[in-house]
Amino acid sequence: MAIPFFSLDLKLRDFLLIIKDIFLPYDKKGHEKKLKELLKDRYPDRYISILPSARLGFYLSLKFLLKKDDEVIFSSMSFPLYIKIAKQLGLKITLVDVCEQNLNIDYLKIEHKINKNTKAIVATHLFGYPCEIEKIKNICEKHNLLLIEDCAQSFNSKLNNIETGNFGDVGISSTSLLKIPTTLSGGILVTKNKVLSEKIDEWQEKYLKNNLTLKFQLFIKVILSILNSYPKIYSILSDKIFNFLIKYNPRIYRKVLYSGMGMNDLPYNPVERPRLAKYQISVGISQIKRCEEMNKIRKKYSEFLQKSFKDNNNIIVINDHYKEQWNHQYFVILIKNNFDKVHKEIFNLGIHAMDENVWDCSKYNFNIENVNDSFPVTEMVNGKLLRIQNNSFLNEKNIQDILEKIINGNNKI
Ligand SMILES: Cc1ncc(COP(=O)(O)O)c(C=O)c1O
């Protein structure tokens, strides 16, 4: 039996809500208000916008807050599509290397890269682990820069008891199909800037159409993702297809997995997704209510995995899963030697873990300002990172199975 690289943790109640909301799609505004009220506990002094994706929030923030030729600092391990979006809006990009411990931006290296044209820093809380956001905030205040937090992976992660998203001028979480909590595609933008928040809401009102074809396509994707969350169904539906692709056409396999990361040549289209449907908002409300419960399970699994890999010579666990206050959304290991072979072995044993080789933004043709700089830490880890399934939907037996197969796969090489 194969274990899929992601699973949706939905309850029977969520399925009933989905069916109900599809047939009774009324009072969507009331649902949106309820979702915002729940979020208000996390972001007490922020304006909140609910979006069809985090990327749209990012695009609109840059569009409304910056102007052509402004420079923006990103970590060299950022979400590639965000840099593409910034370039599309005529901005200039400078990259800063990451720290070895958590692969987040190395705040000690930021100030050397600031010049009179620098206007913003994008701080990505990579793999859900909070970056040194207080220190970065201080740098931004000192140099009068905007701080945009990429919280796409860090919902429910905190630093000194303050949730990520509350530090910057803007914080953007993703609630896409692959994220926790999920609205089955969507994003949440929080900001103290009332004007920005109003502009974003007006833009959505004006430009996002109620496109039924897009909504239907998303619905089919949701159904397939729900079915594929069950290892037994995944083994029948998708296992063989992925096995075939990874063996005979790894390029297509990579395209399928990372289709949303901006690696193709097309420009980003801000109206690519419709506004959230009522059923998506209902699922979001349910997910946020269950956030702590799901987090606890992930922490338990990740502690177990971290402990089990402790003495392995070839596997290093990225981030500390014993540490409280973060969401353990990603369990990433670094495979020191023979990454490709080990990954393949693990895959053949049925553990469809995700090759996280997409983050090194110095490797794309983004025409960055500091093209001659090197990013030694990024370079060192790129192509060696594997994301292991760690989802509250899986049971302890699945996690035990994942562990055994990774150790066996690694030992075979
Ligand atoms: C770090 C990071 N930033 C931004 C995004 C974009 O989120 P969305 O897919 O909701 O636009 C993602 C999505 O995978 C991400 O992982």
The ligand as an SDF file (V2000), in Angstrom:
LIG
                    3D

 16 16  0  0  0  0  0  0  0  0999 V2000
    6.0130   29.4360    1.0820 C   0  0  0  0  0  0  0  0  0  0  0  0
    4.8010   29.6170    0.2090 C   0  0  0  0  0  0  0  0  0  0  0  0
    4.4250   30.8650   -0.1180 N   0  0  0  0  0  0  0  0  0  0  0  0
    3.3390   31.0940   -0.8660 C   0  0  0  0  0  0  0  0  0  0  0  0
    2.5360   30.0720   -1.3270 C   0  0  0  0  0  0  0  0  0  0  0  0
    1.3430   30.3870   -2.1880 C   0  0  0  0  0  0  0  0  0  0  0  0
    0.1430   29.9640   -1.6150 O   0  0  0  0  0  0  0  0  0  0  0  0
   -1.1520   29.7940   -2.5500 P   0  0  0  0  0  0  0  0  0  0  0  0
   -0.9850   28.4820   -3.2360 O   0  0  0  0  0  0  0  0  0  0  0  0
   -2.3260   29.8070   -1.6090 O   0  0  0  0  0  0  0  0  0  0  0  0
   -1.1690   30.9260   -3.4800 O   0  0  0  0  0  0  0  0  0  0  0  0
    2.8880   28.7540   -1.0170 C   0  0  0  0  0  0  0  0  0  0  0  0
    2.0870   27.6220   -1.5170 C   0  0  0  0  0  0  0  0  0  0  0  0
    2.5100   26.4990   -1.6010 O   0  0  0  0  0  0  0  0  0  0  0  0
    4.0400   28.5230   -0.2220 C   0  0  0  0  0  0  0  0  0  0  0  0
    4.4140   27.2750    0.1190 O   0  0  0  0  0  0  0  0  0  0  0  0
  1  2  1  0
  2  3  1  0
  2 15  2  0
  3  4  2  0
  4  5  1  0
  5  6  1  0
  5 12  2  0
  6  7  1  0
  7  8  1  0
  8  9  2  0
  8 10  1  0
  8 11  1  0
 12 13  1  0
 12 15  1  0
 13 14  2  0
 15 16  1  0
M  END
$$$$
